[in-house]
């Protein structure tokens, strides 16, 4: 085990260097990511301060809060000094931050472009470690009637049954649908299976007079539109 000689606790630091006092005296923007996480953690261990523990956690995730935001309770509990309560505090705080980002974009009730579809659906599909397949059910005048989860899968794929998709569309009396799924890998390139499924659903939609407007692939970094790329 690594030695920690002459460690100084946060209580022994100059008051302006303690995370809580620093936030109170200098404002929230004066704190580093590690110091903010240290406030959530509350305390470190006999071997390291809360700030040092936070730095160690951030270093493991390449100092990327988006990567940290995907970590689960069991994963965070692997760090020495982090128990279930501390892990839950970190996860809850990062989820609040994510939801705040969602509310900064006006919630749309109609879709007139692929960007509109992305803005509506991204909150459901970002930060996931597995694939999910959704459909947006569209009525007259491009109004969004509903958003339905069709299936969940693993890291590399999920199954979307056309019968389920069009049953949902008929139930809502939708005149059009938009298919949406995520790629946890971050790769926006459609797979062969994505291309085959898109064509299959679009062909079936024409037979039922239900227009398939688009198929969106969403990652944490952006989206790919089959419609924009002429693949429908």
C-alpha positions as CSV (number, residue, x, y, z in Angstrom):
1,X,0.0,0.0,0.0
2,X,1.2,3.5,-0.8
3,X,2.5,5.4,2.2
4,X,1.1,8.8,3.1
5,X,3.7,10.5,5.3
6,X,2.9,13.6,7.3
7,X,-0.6,14.1,5.9
8,X,-2.4,17.2,7.0
9,X,-6.1,17.1,7.4
10,X,-8.4,19.7,5.8
11,X,-9.1,21.2,9.3
12,X,-5.4,22.1,9.6
13,X,-5.4,24.0,6.3
14,X,-5.6,27.8,6.1
15,X,-9.2,28.7,6.3
16,X,-9.3,30.1,2.7
17,X,-8.0,26.8,1.3
18,X,-10.8,24.7,2.8
19,X,-13.4,23.9,0.2
20,X,-16.5,24.9,2.2
21,X,-14.9,28.1,3.5
22,X,-13.5,28.8,0.1
23,X,-16.9,28.6,-1.5
24,X,-18.5,30.7,1.2
25,X,-15.8,33.4,1.0
26,X,-14.8,33.4,-2.7
27,X,-17.9,31.9,-4.5
28,X,-18.6,28.6,-6.2
29,X,-16.6,29.5,-9.3
30,X,-13.4,29.7,-7.3
31,X,-13.4,26.0,-6.5
32,X,-11.9,23.3,-8.6
33,X,-13.9,20.2,-9.6
34,X,-12.0,18.2,-7.0
35,X,-12.9,20.7,-4.3
36,X,-16.6,20.7,-5.3
37,X,-16.6,16.9,-5.1
38,X,-14.8,17.0,-1.8
39,X,-17.7,19.0,-0.4
40,X,-20.0,16.2,-1.5
41,X,-17.8,13.5,0.0
42,X,-17.5,15.5,3.3
43,X,-14.5,13.6,4.7
44,X,-11.6,11.6,3.6
45,X,-9.8,8.9,5.5
46,X,-6.9,8.6,7.9
47,X,-4.6,8.4,4.8
48,X,-5.8,11.3,2.7
49,X,-8.1,14.3,2.7
50,X,-11.4,14.6,0.9
51,X,-9.8,16.8,-1.7
52,X,-7.0,14.2,-2.3
53,X,-9.6,11.5,-2.6
54,X,-11.6,13.6,-5.0
55,X,-8.5,14.2,-7.1
56,X,-7.8,10.5,-7.2
57,X,-11.3,9.7,-8.4
58,X,-11.2,12.4,-11.1
59,X,-7.8,11.2,-12.3
60,X,-9.2,7.7,-12.8
61,X,-11.9,9.2,-15.1
62,X,-9.3,11.4,-17.0
63,X,-10.6,14.5,-15.1
64,X,-13.8,14.2,-17.3
65,X,-17.0,14.9,-15.4
66,X,-19.1,13.2,-18.2
67,X,-17.2,10.0,-17.6
68,X,-17.6,10.3,-13.9
69,X,-21.3,10.9,-14.4
70,X,-21.7,7.4,-15.9
71,X,-20.2,5.6,-12.9
72,X,-22.5,3.5,-10.7
73,X,-22.6,3.1,-6.9
74,X,-20.6,-0.2,-6.9
75,X,-17.9,1.3,-9.2
76,X,-17.4,4.4,-7.0
77,X,-17.3,2.2,-3.9
78,X,-14.1,0.5,-5.2
79,X,-12.2,3.7,-4.3
80,X,-10.7,3.4,-0.8
81,X,-12.6,5.9,1.4
82,X,-15.8,5.9,-0.7
83,X,-18.8,4.1,0.8
84,X,-22.3,3.8,-0.5
85,X,-23.5,7.1,1.0
86,X,-20.6,9.1,-0.5
87,X,-21.1,7.4,-3.9
88,X,-24.8,8.2,-3.9
89,X,-24.0,11.9,-3.1
90,X,-21.7,12.1,-6.0
91,X,-24.1,10.4,-8.4
92,X,-27.1,12.6,-7.2
93,X,-25.1,15.8,-7.6
94,X,-24.0,15.0,-11.1
95,X,-27.5,14.0,-12.1
96,X,-28.9,17.3,-10.9
97,X,-26.3,19.1,-13.0
98,X,-27.3,17.0,-16.1
99,X,-31.0,17.8,-15.5
100,X,-30.2,21.5,-15.2
101,X,-28.6,21.4,-18.6
102,X,-31.8,19.8,-20.0
103,X,-34.0,22.5,-18.6
104,X,-31.9,25.2,-20.2
105,X,-33.3,24.1,-23.6
106,X,-36.9,24.9,-24.2
107,X,-38.9,21.7,-24.2
108,X,-40.4,21.4,-27.7
109,X,-43.8,19.9,-28.5
110,X,-43.2,19.7,-32.2
111,X,-40.5,18.4,-34.5
112,X,-39.5,20.3,-37.7
113,X,-35.9,19.2,-38.0
114,X,-33.5,16.5,-36.8
115,X,-32.1,19.0,-34.3
116,X,-35.5,19.3,-32.7
117,X,-35.7,15.5,-32.4
118,X,-32.3,15.4,-30.8
119,X,-33.1,18.2,-28.3
120,X,-36.2,16.4,-27.2
121,X,-34.7,12.9,-26.9
122,X,-31.2,13.4,-25.7
123,X,-32.1,13.7,-22.0
124,X,-33.4,10.1,-22.2
125,X,-30.3,8.6,-23.9
126,X,-27.2,10.4,-22.6
127,X,-25.0,8.9,-20.0
128,X,-26.3,5.4,-20.5
129,X,-24.0,2.4,-20.6
130,X,-26.5,0.3,-22.6
131,X,-28.5,0.8,-25.8
132,X,-32.1,1.9,-25.8
133,X,-34.5,2.1,-28.7
134,X,-37.2,4.7,-28.6
135,X,-39.8,6.1,-31.0
136,X,-41.3,9.5,-31.2
137,X,-44.9,9.4,-32.3
138,X,-45.8,12.4,-34.5
139,X,-49.3,13.7,-35.3
140,X,-50.6,16.4,-37.6
141,X,-48.7,19.7,-37.8
142,X,-45.5,17.9,-36.5
143,X,-46.9,17.7,-33.0
144,X,-45.3,15.2,-30.7
145,X,-48.0,12.8,-29.4
146,X,-45.8,10.6,-27.3
147,X,-42.3,9.2,-26.7
148,X,-42.1,5.4,-26.2
149,X,-39.3,3.1,-25.1
150,X,-39.4,0.1,-27.4
151,X,-36.5,-2.0,-26.0
152,X,-33.4,-2.0,-23.9
153,X,-30.2,-3.9,-24.8
154,X,-26.6,-4.3,-23.9
155,X,-23.5,-2.3,-24.7
156,X,-23.4,-3.3,-28.3
157,X,-27.1,-3.4,-29.4
158,X,-30.8,-3.8,-28.8
159,X,-33.6,-5.4,-30.7
160,X,-36.5,-3.3,-32.1
161,X,-39.5,-5.3,-33.2
162,X,-41.4,-3.6,-36.1
163,X,-44.7,-5.1,-34.8
164,X,-44.3,-3.4,-31.5
165,X,-43.3,-0.1,-33.2
166,X,-46.3,0.1,-35.4
167,X,-48.7,-1.2,-32.7
168,X,-47.6,1.8,-30.6
169,X,-48.0,4.1,-33.6
170,X,-51.6,2.8,-34.3
171,X,-52.5,3.1,-30.7
172,X,-51.6,6.8,-30.7
173,X,-53.1,7.3,-34.2
174,X,-49.7,8.7,-35.2
175,X,-49.3,9.9,-38.8
176,X,-45.5,9.6,-38.6
177,X,-42.7,8.3,-36.4
178,X,-39.1,9.0,-35.7
179,X,-36.8,6.2,-34.5
180,X,-34.2,7.0,-31.9
181,X,-31.4,4.9,-30.3
182,X,-28.1,5.6,-28.6
183,X,-24.6,4.3,-29.1
184,X,-22.9,4.1,-25.7
185,X,-19.5,3.6,-27.5
186,X,-19.8,7.2,-28.8
187,X,-19.5,6.1,-32.4
188,X,-22.0,7.9,-34.5
189,X,-21.5,5.7,-37.6
190,X,-24.6,3.5,-38.3
191,X,-24.0,-0.2,-38.1
192,X,-25.1,-2.6,-40.8
193,X,-28.0,-3.7,-38.5
194,X,-29.0,0.0,-38.1
195,X,-29.2,0.4,-41.9
196,X,-31.2,-2.8,-42.4
197,X,-33.6,-2.0,-39.6
198,X,-34.2,1.5,-40.9
199,X,-35.0,0.3,-44.4
200,X,-37.3,-2.4,-43.0
201,X,-39.3,0.0,-40.8
202,X,-39.5,2.7,-43.5
203,X,-40.8,0.1,-46.0
204,X,-43.4,-1.1,-43.5
205,X,-44.4,2.4,-42.7
206,X,-45.2,3.1,-46.4
207,X,-47.5,0.1,-46.5
208,X,-49.4,1.4,-43.4
209,X,-49.4,5.0,-44.5
210,X,-47.3,5.9,-41.5
211,X,-44.3,8.1,-42.5
212,X,-40.9,7.3,-41.0
213,X,-39.5,10.8,-40.8
214,X,-36.1,10.0,-39.4
215,X,-33.8,7.6,-37.4
216,X,-31.5,9.4,-35.0
217,X,-28.4,7.9,-33.4
218,X,-27.5,9.8,-30.2
219,X,-24.2,9.8,-28.3
220,X,-23.0,12.0,-25.5
221,X,-21.2,14.1,-28.2
222,X,-23.9,14.6,-30.7
223,X,-26.2,12.8,-33.1
224,X,-26.5,11.2,-36.6
225,X,-29.6,11.7,-38.7
226,X,-30.6,9.1,-41.4
227,X,-32.9,11.7,-42.9
228,X,-30.3,14.4,-43.2
229,X,-27.9,11.9,-44.8
230,X,-30.5,10.7,-47.3
231,X,-30.6,7.2,-45.9
232,X,-34.4,6.8,-45.7
